[in-house]
Amino acid sequence: MPALNPAFADIVELLTAVPDGDEAAVAAVRKRDADLTKPGGSLGRLEDLVEFLARWQHRAVPRLENPMVTIFAGNHGVADRGVSAYPQDVTAQMVANFTNGGAAISQICGLHEINLRVFELALELPTGDITREPALDDQMCAATIAYGMEAVAGKPDLIGLGEMGIGNTTIAAAIYAALYGGTGADWVGRGSGLDDAGLARKIDAVDRALALHKDSFDHPLSILARLGGREVAAMLGALIAARHQKVPVVIDGYVATAAAAIAHAVNPEAIDHCLFAHVAAEGAHGKVLAHLGKAPLLDLGMRLGEGTGAALGVVLAKTALHLHANMATFESAGVSRQV
């Protein structure tokens, strides 16, 4: 098997030498939670969310003063294979829509006071068509991962990862097949609304890519370089930087989870600081979450992408933390404790 390109050495190190969570901070959260005017455990996963924030922010008193959703946008050569119901121009058009406030993610973030950042990743230069050539060379893949690390430069205290890219559910399906086995039919869904003929083209594209690149699937980062895309690589970079900067992460749907799957394949502990906001209607997403051993917060039948599920995960985290910080204690409210 070919040796892993030295361009990936630092990335492997960052994924391997990950800092632990702060269990003392979790203990402090649990102590306060036990004093709040409610039966213990009665808020279920909302209580878990506060512990999650404390553990990965390394704060006994977690905060959400600068929650952020980031959208990484990239284009894909495989889109020319007719694998999407929309033309590739829509990627750039939707980036403008995000910025102008017209998209669903823009509205969710505006309503709930969540910062929204959009990263355009060389939209004028689609990745290679994976049915014919690698999506990226190793150096470009490593550079894109490094670029994604800049997402935490604004010092968010919670970051949601989302994406935009016509054809990228094909890319995600190919990544899952390369990581977990199977054929295109096992991982491909209808994406943005493909008809039967389009679905067949999409399955065929994944199968062709798997056959072409199978000898390069010896390492998860090699899989990422061969299959792409830029947004998946950048989300991986953001995920890595967040862990080392004590920023918990909320992962969006089917495509965003591909970045987490690459990290998990290198080191399962590398995604312990990641919360999976929802299970997407793209059928194989539930299978991927099972492989990762992660339970989603929500199941709303969503399949939009663009960080919408991640934003709703942030909303739940904000709600959970507000309750934890502002509910009365038994003593302050004069309420008797359970006997």
Secondary structure, 3 states (H helix, E strand, C coil): CCCCCHHHHHHHHHHHCCCCCCHHHHHHHHHHHHHECCCCCCCCHHHHHHHHHHHHHCCCCCCCCCEEEEEEECCEHHHHHCCCCCCCHHHHHHHHHHHHCCCHHHHHHHHHCCEEEEEECCCCCCECCCCCCCCCCHHHHHHHHHHHHHHHHHCCCEEEEEEECCCHHHHHHHHHHHHHCCCHHHHCCCCCCCCHHHHHHHHHHHHHHHHHHHHHCCCHHHHHHHHCCHHHHHHHHHHHHHHHCCCCEEECCCCHHHHHHHHHHHCHHHHCCEEECECCCCCCHHHHHHHHCCCCCECCCCCCCCCHHHHHHHHHHHHHHHHHHHCCEHHHHCCCCCC
